[in-house]
Amino acid sequence: MCGIAGIISNQSGLLSVQRLVKMTEALAHRGPNGEGHWINEVHTTGFGHRRLSIIDLSPTGAQPMHYLNRYTITYNGEIYNYLELRETLLQKGYQFHSQSDTEVIMAAYDCYRSNCLQHFDGMFAFAIWDEQEQTLFAARDRFGEKPFYYYFDDNQFVFASEMKALWAVGIEKQINEKMFFNYFTLGYTQNPATAEETFYTGINKLPARSFIEYHLPGRHLTRSLYWNIDVDYTDEAITEEQAIKQFNSLFTRSVQRRLRSDVPVGTSLSGGLDSSCVLATIQKMAPKQYKTFSAIFPGFKKDESGWIKKVAEHFTTHNYSVQPTADRVIQDFERICYHQEEPFQSASIMAQYYVYELARQHGVTVLLDGQGADEILAGYHKYYHWYWQQLFRNNKNTLHHELNQARSLGITEPWGLKNKLAAAMPAYAGWYLRRQRERQQFRHHDLDTSFVDEYGESYYDIAHFDELNNILYYNTFVNGLEELLRYADRNSMAHGIEVRLPFLYHELVQLLFTIPARFKMRDGYTKWLLRKCMEENLPAGLAWRTDKIGFEPPQQQWMHDARLQEYIHESKRILVKQGILKAQVLQKKIQPQEAHAADNYDWRYLVAGQLLR
């Protein structure tokens, strides 16, 4: 994992080694093992790189890297199938001078051009300069695991892994008030309709599964989507046996590839299903005492210490745990905001931050994690009503069975007249929900009237989904997963840790969007296929747990702390001074909320005030 940066400009004075150094210095935390800079002979293109050595630790793996006296690359990420791809390219006559996946990317680009992206199993953000064509080719992985931000005008195209590198060379840090309006009122950290939009005007992010080409002679920028899933296609003929066999095969391959590393590898362990399945698969193919890392909250009702201990003992891992406290939240909050750069919805990311810090302290550089399973396998409880609505239209007998099973498992998700109306009239339901949510947004009592009048534009966008797969697609590719991936990238990179996510293997995801909904939700259970595949490999009782927790900290308890409340008041004062909140907000009592509460307003004010100070 690394930090990348670059400037393309034919305007004198905008490209220099000094500017590139400023950018890479801002990214130093992403690459503690080395630094490199390069400017082409005609002084129009320059790249910078900070290196975190994972594959090929030798100097031959350093970047920016050159190939065929034509291409230069700066690259962040991992191509997990680089060995297989390297062999294919060798057979085509390509030669290599290192053992790195970086060189494989450039050879693949020379061979396949933009279609090289179809050959990659990995997480990545990279830029390749083609000196012959005077063109920049930049791409981002299918799910948005690795970041790529850019700014361009008539004089320059500037890009980096994080926005702080752009600010370091004078790109203006101008807030995007419309994004903040939707963050305050909805908790949104993305614009579902405009994937490139950020919280800072003029700075764009390259959307996941996209590439851009920037042609210097004409300063012409194009952006293209290179991968998608046909969400409307379902393989109704697939059997349970076939689904289990295919899932096991693909997931095992994914884990196996993500274990490739020249530095120590460990895993996160939350005590839940997803991280435990990753660990179980690792132990099955390469049994040894791996290091696992957890966040615990003794005395908190959602503490997972018991399950963490049970899983760690079952697989005989060396488990290390950290116990975040209100004191540490106050102590580290400014630093976490610095790394995140954009708002976050709750204190859940604090637990993740400390887990990654713990891993680094114990000598682990690569950490496998279970993120992504909830979105592709229907793991959140909110998916029950989408599935039930689908059954209401298509199979009422199965619906009756599923409702009874869910209730017997203690699932309390509502099912009533509103849900039936939504199932019967999805378009109307979508319109009604949007109208209701917009009314809620524009009647937000804390926001200053002038701020709402000028910047109030609703980004609420839940279409009239009529199938479970549609909402899963929305949360995986439009609004939801990328937010969590941003948290993970910044938290891990803050400590020089590379996080790898086996559930986000594109062939596995394609399978899961192809199989019928009954393999994802069945007999009252979410993630049915995963549970079925893993039940024999996990500690007793874990595979069929129905409580959904994850890395949820005692945020409500922390927000009762007098020092944290003063921190919140300070943030509110900043927002009042900037004309965002009404002055009377300062007289209101702080309302501590749990991490995933819909009306988590005071936490949002805390975060925004820190980012805008």
KOLMINU-267192 format. One record per atom (N, C-alpha, C): x negated, y negated, z. Coordinates in steps of 0.02 Angstrom, whole numbers, plus 50000, padded with zeros to 5 digits. Atoms other than C-alpha are relative to their C-alpha. Layout:
<pts>
XYZ...
</pts>
This chain:
<pts>
499585005950000500005000050000499564993950000500435005750010499364982949958500404993649994499695006450015499704964649926499764997749932500185002250067499734957949749500184992749990499885007050015499664940349678499734998449931500255001950066499414931649512500264993349977499815006450031499494915549413499865000649925500095000350073499754913949225500174992949979499905007050018499544896449155499484997849949500495003150045498744887349009499934992650014500065006949977498844871049106499374999450043500625000749962497144865449169500144997950072499945001849930496974864649357500475004450040499534995849964498344877149400499735007050016500294993449989497254892649392499274999250023500685000149974495704894449500499925005650050500144994949950494854907049612500244997650068499805002849936495224895449758500755001050013499274999049992497104896449727500165007350010499894992849991497034915349710499805002250070500224998349933496064916549873500524997850051499475002349954497394906149961500585004950001499444995350005498704918349900499835006650035500174993649969497774934049953499884999350074500075001149927497344926550122500675000350034499324999749971499214924650152500265007150002499784993050003499384943250113499505004650035500544996049972497894949150216500255006050040499734994649959498994959750331500215006049958499784994550044499574970150182499415004249976500584996350025497804975350137499384998550039500595001449958496494976050274499355003149976500604996250019495274987050177499614997049942500385003050055494734975450037500384994449966499715005750034495044960149930499664999249933500295001150066494814956449746500354994649962499725005450041495074942249622499715000549930500234999650070494944941149433500344994549961499735004950048495174927549301499725001849931500234998150066495094931149115499554994749970500515004350028493794923249002500284993349976499725006250025494964910348927500364996050054499765003649941495544905349101500754998449996499275000850002497414907949074500355004650049499694995049957497734922749188499535002050057500404997949943497144927049362500415004550046499674995449953497564941249482499615000150066500294998849935497254943749666500285006350030499784993749971497374959349772499715000950069500224997849934497284964949953500125007550003499984992750006496924983549972500105003450068499924995149946497604996250095499855006849968500234994050034496655011950045500395006250024499614994049986497755027550035499765005949957500244995150049497235037049877499344997449970500665001950026495415036849818499724994150040500255005149954494565027449959499354996849975500645002450026493005024249853500084993249967499975006550035492555007549770500325000549931499704999450067493185014549603500754998950001499285001249994494955012449670500174992750013499885007149984494734993749700500384996549943499625004050048495834980949614499834992650009499704998350064496144971149507499565004849960500344994750037495694985849395500104998949925499995001150072495304985549209500015006749963499954993850039495634998349072499974998449925500075000450073495115000048889499804993149975500195006950018494404982248889500594995949975499395003450023496194976748864500484998350057499505000749947497254979049020499674998650068500195001249930497074972349197500625000550043499424998849958498214977349340499874997850071499985000649927498634972149517500645003650021499484994949988499724985249598500085001450074499824998449931500604988949761500465006049999499554994349996501345006049799499645006649990500264993350013501125024349759500415003349943499684995750049501495035049607499895007150024500094993649966501805051649692499845005749952500144994750049501725062049533499414998249955500555002350043500125053949471499555005749978500434994450019499175070549469500295003549938499684996850058500435078449350499974995449939500015004750055500525062749244499294999149972500705000550021498625061449240499815005849955500154994150041498505079149172500314999449931499675000950065499765075149035499614995049957500365005250037498785059548985499305002549978500654997050020497125069048985500085004249937499874995850058497885081148860500134995849937499895004650056498335066148752499364996249981500645003050017496505060648752499794994150043500195005549956496495047448888499465002350048500544998649953494975046449001500084995750063499945003649937494855041149183499334999750035500645001249966493445034149288500094999650076499874999949928494275035249459500495005750014499504995049980495405047049557500654996650022499445003949974496705033449588500615000549954499395000450039498505032249532500044993549961500005006550033498155014249480499805000749927500254999050068497175019549327500505003949958499494996150034498545031949282500564995549974499475004650021499815017849275499804996449935500215003650060498785008249147499965004649939500014995350056498495023549039500705001749977499314998650018500345027549046500324994249963499735005950034500765009748995499734999649929500295000150067499565010748848500345005349956499714994450038500355027348797500744998949985499275000150006502205024148827500304993049998499765006949992502335005148843500504999650058499545000849944503845000348950500335006650021499714993449982504475018348943499585003850050500414996749949503055022949060500385000350066499635000249937504245018249201500455006050009499584994049996505335033149159499615006050025500434994349981503855044549199499794999750073500265000949933503505037749373500485002350054499664998749937504085045549535499614996250052500395003949952503595032349659500354993850024499805006749977503775015849747499464995349976500525004150030502905001549661500254993149982499935006650030502754983449612499324998549970500655001250031501404979549487500074995149942500045004450059500864967449351499405002049959500534998350047499834971949198499924994349950500145005050052499014958749090499705003449939500244997450064498794963648908499644994349964500395005550030497384952648842500114999549925499905000050072497704957848663500654996649981499345002850015499544953248665500154993550037499905006049958499354938948791500685000350035499354998749969500814946448886499915003150069499964997049934501184950349067500585004950001499484995149989502154966249103500025001550075499944998949928502804967649281500635004150013499444995449987503944980949356500065001450075499844998349930504764986249518500355006850001499734993249996505295003649576500765000149999499284999150013507055010549557500444997650057499575001749943507675006449733499804993550034500235006249968506674991049781499615001150063500414998749941505504999049906499434994950006500565004750000504094987249856500234993349971499755006750019504344968349837499604996849943500335004050052503954956749692500384993449994499695006750003504324938049704499634995949947500335004250050503984925249569500334993149994499795006950014504124906949523499734998349931500275002350064503994899749349500334993549978499765006250030504174882949263499644999149933500315001050066503514875049103499245000750001500735000149995501734875549169499695006450027500314994349968501494891749265500515005550016499624994349973502124909049312499575002650058500364998049940501624913649490500395005650034499664994449968502004930149577499605002550060500334997249941501624939149740500455005050034499624995149960502154952949859500464996650051499605003749951502804940049983500014992749982499925006950018503424922349968499484995450032500495004249967502154915550091499384998849957500565000950046500834918149956500164994749948499805005250046501824906949839499984993250035500025006349962502024893649973499284997750011500705001749987500144894350002499684996049944500285003850057499824887049829500474994549978499615006050013501104873249839500695000949972499314998950022502704881449779500464997750057499595003249948504064871849872500425005150038499584995849956504924880250019500664996450012499365003549998506664873749985500565005050013499504994949982508094882950070500585000149951499414998850042509534890149971500615000050046499465000949951511014883550071500585004749987499454995450014512284894549982499875007050028500174993649971511364910150035500084999850076499935000649927511294903850214500744999650020499295000249986513164900050208500285007150005499754993150000513514918250166499685004350054500314996549944512274924250296500364998350065499665002049939513124914150433500705003050005499294998149998514884919150385500135007449988499904992950016514684936950319499435004550025500584996049984512964942450376499635002349938500324997950062512454944250193499274997749997500695001850014510594944550155499835000949926500074999450072510854947649969500604996949966499445002050041511934940449832500165005849953499844994150041512814955649756500064998549926499895001750071513174946349595499364997849965500615002650030511424939349567499415002950037500504996149963510084951749616499354996450010500655003349994508614939949589500014994250050499955005949956509244926449709499695001550069500294999649933508294923349872500274994350043499805005449955508534911950022499624993549988500395006050015507354899349941500084998349926499865002350068507824889349787499374999949958500565000050046506684892049639499565006150004500384993849993505924908149704500465005949987499594994250019506614923949624499665006450023500294993349992506394942249663500165004049938499874995450054506214954949526500455005450026499544995049973507724966249551499715007149994500194992950004507474984749583500185002849931499924996550064507374996149429499984995349940500055005050054506894981249321499274998649983500665002650019505404974749225500084993449964500015006350037504944957849155499404999849954500565001450045503854952549010499964992549992500125007250005503094935249009499484998949946500445001150057502334929748844499714993050007500325006449985501074915948876500054995049942500005005150053501004907948703500654995949998499375003750002502854903448707500314998950067499745000449931503064904148896500715002850004499344996950005504524915848863500055005950048499904994849949505204926949003500625004149984499424995650009506334942048978500015005150057499924995149947507014954049108500465005649976499624994250024507674971649075500095005150056499864994549954508474985749174499755006449966500294994250033507525001949142500305006650024499744993649974508515014849244500694998750031499345000649970510315017749295500305007050008499654993749988511515031349350500714999449973499314999950025513145035949264500465002050058499624998749940514245034249417500685003249984499354997350019515785039949320499975007449981500064992950019515085057149276499945004350062500034995249946515405071549396499985007049971500064993050021514865089549371500475004350042499504996349961516455098049431499885007550000500114992850005515805115149380499465002550048500554997749957514335115549501500285003650061499774996149942514525128449639499624997850062500345001649936514075126849822499305002950000500664996850000512645139049799499514996249956500435003850045511955129249651499814993250030500145006549970512105112649742499475000650055500484998949945511175119349894499315001649972500644998150029509815127149787499654994049968500295005850034509545111449683499774994750050500195005049949509535099949835499365002250035500604997649964508275110749928499384999549956500575000250045507145111749776499744992949991500215006950013507135093049741499754996650063500225003349939506995087649922499315002750022500664997149983505545099649953499464997149955500495003050046504655093149798499854992850020500095007049980504935075249856499554999450061500415000249939504215078450029499285002049985500674997550017502755088149957499594994649966500365005450035502275073949840499844994250047500105005749955502465060949978499525001550057500524998349952501225070250086499304999149971500655000950031499835066849960499674993750026500335005849970498595055550047499295001950019500694999149977496755053350087499904997150070500025002749932497195045950258500535003650041499534996349958498175052750409500744998249987499285000650012500055055550386500395002150062499554998249945501425055650519500714998749979499295001450016503315053350529500324995950055499555003149952504575042150612500475005450026499524995249973505745051750727500504996350044499485003649962507365043550782500405004650044499584995249965508145059450848500635001749961499424998850042509465058750712499875005249946500024994750050509815070050565499464998849947500415001350059508825061450427499255000950013500724999449986507105059650506499835007150023500124993049979507285077050583499965004649940500034995950061507615084450410499344999049964500655001250031506055076150342499465003950037500494996449959505035083250486500065007649991499894992850010505815100550465499715002449934500254998150066505355100850281499244999849998500735000449995503575095250317499735006250034500254994449961503345108850447500075006649963499884993850038504055122050331499455001249948500494999250053502785118650194499274999350024500695001049976501265113350297500014999750076499925000149927501465118650479499354998150036500535002149956500325109250597500294994850048499745004749951500475096950742499964992949973499975006850026500985080950656500144995150058499825005249952501105064650751500674997049979499365003150012502865057750767500074994050046499965006349964503375040450826500734997850007499305001349984504985034850910500074993750043499815005449954505845020250996500535002850048499534997549950506755024351158500244994350044499695005249958507905014451272500335003350060499734996549942508115023451439500564996050034499445003349967509785019551521500514997049953499555002750050510565012951360500455005649974499514994850019512135022251305499835003349934500174997150066511425024951130499275002249996500694997649999509695030351185499975007249973500074993550033509085045351084499425004150029500584996549971507695051151201500095007550004499874992949992508525067951231499905003849935500074996750064508645072451048499294999549973500705000750021506915065551011499575005350032500404995049963506175076751145500155007049974499814993350024507155091851082499695001549932500294998950067506585089450902499245000650003500734999849994504775085850950499765006650028500194993549971504695101551057500135005749951499824994750048505555112050924499455000849947500514999950052504225107350796499294999250027500655000849965502795105750923499594994249972500365005950024502345088250866499714996150059500245004849951501325075350960500454993949994499535005650005502715062950994499774994250044500185006149964502315045151044500614995349998499415004249997503665033151100499834993150027500065006849977503835014551129500674997750026499385002449970505135005751236500044992449993499945007350009505524988351166500434997050055499645003649947506144975751295500154992949978499855007050014506864958251296499374995850002500635003749995505154951951349499615000349935500384999250062504344959151194500354996749941499625003350053505734952751082499844992649999500155007149995505434935151145499274998649979500715000950013503554937151133499845000649925500184998550069503544943850954500494997349948499475001950047505094935950877499754995449945500255004750050504184921850789499575003649948500434996250046502914933950714500425004449954499574995750042504284945750653500354995949947499685004550049505204931250570499504997849947500535001850048503554926050489499915005549948500104994450047503354943250412500635001249958499394998650038505184945250361500154994649949499915005850044505294927850281500734998249987499295001250010507174929750254500385002850060499614997949941508574932650381500105007550004499814993149987508994949350459500605000150047499345000149970510654954650531500035001550075499954997949930510234961850701499305001550027500644998349967508884967150824499765007049982500204993250017508814984550747499305000349970500664999850032507284979850646499444999250051500525000749949506364975750808499745006950021500204993249982506364994150855499545003049947500414997550056505674998550684499314996850001500645003749998504314985250699499535003250051500424997349947503694992750862499805007349987500184993250019503735010550796499415000049952500555000450048502605005650651499364997650034500585002349961501454996350770499695005850039500234994249961501355011950877499625005049957500334995450046500895022750728499294997649984500665002850016499465011150683499525000750060500414999449940498835011450862499735007150009500214993049993498705030350851499685002849936500414997950056497735030750689500365002749940499614997650057499135034950568500114994249951499945005350050499165025050405500615001149955499424998350042500555034150308500545003150044499454997749958502255037050387500595001849956499394998150035503695046950312500604998350043499415002549965505425040650357500635002549964499384997250027507235045850329500474995049968499565005050028507925029650257500255002049930499694998750064509095030850108500515005550000499544994349998510025046550159500724997850010499315002149986511545037250224500354997449938499695002950060511845028150060500135005249946499924995350056511605042849942500395006350020499654994049977512405056450051500634998450039499395002149965513845046350127499945001250075500134998849929513175045450304500344995350048499695004949955514035029950373500745001750010499304998549986515715031850457500494995949958499555004150041516425017950349500205003649936499854996450061516405030350204500605004750007499434995649991517785040850281500614997449962499375002350031519175029550222499954999649925500074999850073518465028450045500145007149975499894993050020518455047450035500735001950009499304998349988520175049050112500464996749949499605003350051520875036349989499955003749933500094996050061520145046449846500435006350003499594993949992520985062149915500744998449999499305002049999522625052849942500284999649929499795000450070522705049749755499985006749965500144994150042522045066449695500155006750032499934993449968522265080049826500254999150072499725001549934523445076849972499935006050048500104994249956523275094750038499314999850033500685000549972521405092550059499964994150048500005005849955521705075450137500265001950068499714997949936522805083050272499495004050040500524995949967521435095650312499434995650025500575004349981520065082450314500174995550059499805004349944521035070850429500025004050065499964995849939521385084850552499305001950025500684998049981519575090550550499624994150031500345006049975518925072850575500244998350070499735001649933520085069750722499765005050052500234994949953519555086150801499274999050020500715001549986517745080150792499914993450036500055006349964518165063850878499904994049955500075005650047518095053050721500624995750004499435004549987519195037850752500104994949944499915004750055519065028950584500754999549983499285000850010520795021550548500245002849933499664997850062521985029150421500744998650009499305001949993523665021050398500284997149936499645002750057524825011450284499544995849955500455004250040523484998950229499555004249956500444995650039522345013050174500385003349942499604996850053523745021450076500164995049945499885005250050524175005049990499374998649959500635001150035522335002449948499865005749951500094994250044522275020049875500454999649939499525000450054523825017049771499894994149954500105006150039523364999449715499314997150014500685002249984521464997649722499834993049976500145006750025521414982049614500304994750046499685004749954522654973149726499644999850067500354999749936521734979149881499354996149997500625003850008520104972049813500134992550001499825007150001520934955349778500194997650070499775001949933521744954949950499424999450049500575000149955520134959150042499564993949986500415005850017519194945749947500324993650025499655006149977520514932649985499964999350076500035000049927520544937550168499314998150025500685001449978518654937050183499814992849985500155006950016518514920250095500344995250049499655004249951519814912950212499614999950065500394999549938518784919250358499364995849994500625003750009517194911650285500114992550005499915007250004517904894350253500344997250063499725002349936518734893650424499525001350058500514998849948517114897250516499944993850044499935005849956517264886150669499354996550018500635002949978515414883150701499654995849947500365003550054514844876850530500254992949992499835007050011514804858250499500414999449936499535000650056516194852950382499654997849936500355002450059515024843650264499575005549969500404994550025513904858950251500445004949961499534995450034515404869950205500244997049935499755003350061516074857150081499495000149944500525000550052514414855849990499745006849978500344993750016513754873649998500445006250008499564994349990515264884550033500205003549935499834995950058515294897549896499965007350022499984993249974515824915149940499655004949952500334994850038514704929349882500335006850014499674993749984515924942349948500195003649935499914996550063516024955749815500085007550011499834992849997516844972449855500525001249946499544998650055517624978149693500525005150022499474995349983519184988949690499765007249985500274993350008518245005249711500555005250011499494994949992519345020549686499695007050008500344993649989518035034349710499454998950052500555000349951516785038149848499354998049967500635001450035515365037749722499924992649984500055007150017515785019749677499734995850058500255003849942515515013049853499295002150017500694997949988513945023649871499524996649950500415003550050513275016249709499914992750020500035007149980513694998749770499504999150057500455000749942512765001349935499295002149984500674997850018511295010049852499654995149953500325003950054511004998549704500204992649998499765006950006511974982249731499914996250065500025003749937512124977349913499985004850059500054995849941511484986750063499315002950009500634996449990509984998150041499394995549993500605004150012508764985249972499854995650060500105003949939509024974750128499605004050051500354995749952508464989350237499295001549976500664998850027506994992650121499554993950010500395006049987506434974650139499774999850073500204999749929506454976450329499415004850009500514994849991505414992350317499344997949970500625002250032504154985050196499644994950042500335005349962503814969350298499775002450068500204997449935503794978450465499395004549996500574995450007502604991750403499374996349978500585003750025501474979950308499714995350052500255004249946501334968850461499465003650040500484996049962500334983150537499545004249954500424996150045499474989950380500215007249997499724993250003500625005150374500365000949933499614998450060501295013450216500575004750019499414995949986503065020250233500245003349935499774996250058503655033850114500675003250016499304998049988505475038950093500205005849954499864994150042505795056750030500715000249972499314999850026507675054050009500064995749937499955004450059507325040749876499565002649943500294996950060506685052649744500534999749946499475001650048507605047649587500365006149973499654994050025507965065349526500475002850053499554998049946508705069549696500614995550003499445004849999509765053849692500475001249941499594998450059510365058149516500445006150014499614994149982510915075249579500584998150045499495001549950511865067849725500564995649973499475003950031512805055649615500385004149948499684995750049513255069849497500485004950032499584994949967513985082349621500644996950026499365002649975515795080549678499964997550072499995003149934516225070649834500065005250056499904994949948516695086649928499345002950026500654997649976514845090949941499674994950047500285005249956514495074550030500414999250064499565000449942516005074150146500455006149999499604993949998516845090250201500135002050073499824997449934517755097350352499904994850055500075005449951517685080450438499304997450010500705001949991515795078850421499764995549943500385003750050514755065850331499385004249982500634996850021513185071550237500045007750005499894992849992513895089150227499455004149967500494996050036512655095550097499335000250037500635000249963511145089850197500045004350063499924996049939511825097650356499985007549984499974993050019512185114050266499315002649980500664997950023510465114750187499515000750058500505000449948509545110950349500195003350066499764997749935510585119250485499565005350032500424994649972509425134250504499304997750019500685002449987507865123550514499954995050058499995005249949508405111350650500175002950069499804997749933508615112950839500755000950005499294998549992510295119850895500404993650013499545005549989511695107150882499854993749960500195006350033510745093950784500334999249931499755000550069511335098050608500724997649996499295001650003513165095850651500204994750052499835005749958513065080550763500474995449963499545004650032514455068150730499914992850023500125006949979513825052950826499454997149956500465003450046512925040550714499694994250036500325005349960511625029850801499444996649960500575003150033509955027050712499594995850049500425004249958508715014150775500414994250027499595005449973510005004250873499764998250071500255002149935509274994351019500554996950042499505003249956510204986851169500024992449989500015007250017510404970051081500454996050047499535003649957511914965051185499694998850069500335000749935510944968151345499444994849996500545004850008509454958351280500274992849996499735006850009510574943551234500274997050064499815002649934511094941951416499394997150037500615002549968509274938051460499974992449994499995007449998509134919651512499494997049952500525002850044507524916951414500205000849926499784999150069508244924251254500584995249985499455004750010509814913651278499734992949988500305006550012508714898151288499704999649930500274999550068507864903851128500574998949950499425000850044509594904951047500234992749999499805007049995510044887551110499524995549960500505003850038508424880851036500135000549925499844999150071508864888350867500634996249980499395003750015510604880950876499864992549994500175007150004509864863750910499674998349934500315001150065508804865450754500524999849945499484999750051510324870150650500484994150004499595006049992511344855750721499634994049970500405005550025509934843650682499974999949924500034999550073509894849950502500694999449967499345001050028511764847150482500355006449979499704993650018512204865550470500555002050050499514998549947513104868250637500284993550029499695005649965514304856550726499654998950067500335001649936513614847750880500325003550058499664996949943514944855350992499815007450010500244993249992514174872450961499525000650059500485000049945512864867651089500345000750068499634999449937514224867551223500325006950008499674993549997514864884951181499575005250035500354994649966514414899951286499775005149948500264994950046513314912551196500385006550009499624993850000514234928451149499555005849981500434994250016513064943551162500415005449965499664994850039513524956851034499535005949988500404994250019512954974350991499714998949930500395001150061511764976050845500415000149936499634999350063513054981050715500694996750002499355003449995514494969750769500104995349941499855004150058515354960550627499934992650015500025007149981515404944050724499374998550040500645000649966513574944050771499704993049988500185006850021513494925050749499414997150037500545003149962512344919850890499325003049980500634997050024511034932250830499794996849934500165003150064511144924850655499734992950010500265006749987510904907350725499295000350026500674999149973509384913550821499505001049943500464998550055508584920450663499924994049953500035005650047509034905850549499634994150029500355005649968508434892850674499255001050000500724998550001506754901550684499714999249930500255000450068506584902650495499984992949973499935006750026507084884550467499674994650042500315004949955506104876250606499424996449966
</pts>
